[in-house]
Amino acid sequence: MRLSASVVTLLGLGAVLAACANEPSITRSEVWHEQRGATVVSVCYNGRGTTREAVETLAAGACPVEAPTVTVIDHSSMLSDCPMTKRNRVTFQCVAQ
């Protein structure tokens, strides 16, 4: 009985950690994005359960005050710095309104 309680606890902890790992997060941008002379923000996200609005809000919050609006300039799901639980990376350019 004690073993099964430990297994259930570990599975529950794993589920909680997996859910937290799927929250969108800021990551570094590719060098070619930064050479454009504009401020860019890249976000890693999981395509399941993550809304476009959540990703855009996170990116806009990372932009400078003078350029609070974001425009998508790149999207990739392979060969990015994103973890396996968040395979998609979208890069935004911060622009003034």
N, C-alpha and C positions, 0 to 999 in steps of 0.2 A: 504494500500500500504506500509506503514511504517513497519507493522508487517511482511509482506512477505520479505522485504529487510533484516530484522533482522534474520529471519529464514535462508535465503540464506547465510548470513554472517556466522552464527553459523555452518551451514553444511560445508561451505568451510573451516572454521577454523578446524573443526573436521577432515576433509579429510587430511589437511596438517599435523596435529598432528599424525594421524594414519600412514601416510607415513613415517614420521620421526621415529616413534616408531618401524618400521620394519627394520631399519638399524641394521646390526650385531653389537654386543657389547660384550666386555670382561665381564666375570662373575667369581665368585670364583669356584675353582675346588673341587671335593670331597676329603675327607681326605685320602682315600686309594690311590689316584693318587699321592699325595704329599709324601707319605711314600716310594715311589719307589726310592727316592734319586735324581731324575732328575727334571729339571724345566718343569712344565706343565702349559698350558694356555687353559682355557675353553672359548668358544664363544657361545653366544645365537644368534639364527638367525631364520628367517621365511623362510620356504621352498619355498614360492612363491616369485619369483622375486629376490632371493638372489643366486648368483653364488657361486660355490665351490671356485673359485679363490678369490673372495672377502673375504670369511671367512678365507681361508688360508693366505692371505696377511695380514689381521688384526692380526691373531694369530702370524705370523712370526714377525710382527712389535713389538709385546709385549715380544718376546724372547730376551735373552741377546745377545750381539754382538758376543760372542764366540760360540753361538749355534743358528744360524739364520734360520735353516731349521726345518720344522715341520713334524711330523708323527702322524697320527690319532691313539689314543689308546682307545678311548671310544666315544660312541654316544648314546644319550638318548633323548626321547621326553616326558617322564613322570617323575614326582617327581623330577624335577630339580629346581634350583633357577631362572629360566628364566621366564619372564613375559608371559602372555597368548598370546600376539601378536607375540612372538618369542619363540615358544614352544620347539624348537629343541636346544639341547646343544651338541656340539662336543668338545672333549678334545684332545689336541695335546701335544706331548712331543717335547720339543725343543732339537735338536740334532746338533752337529758340522758336518760340511761338510767333 
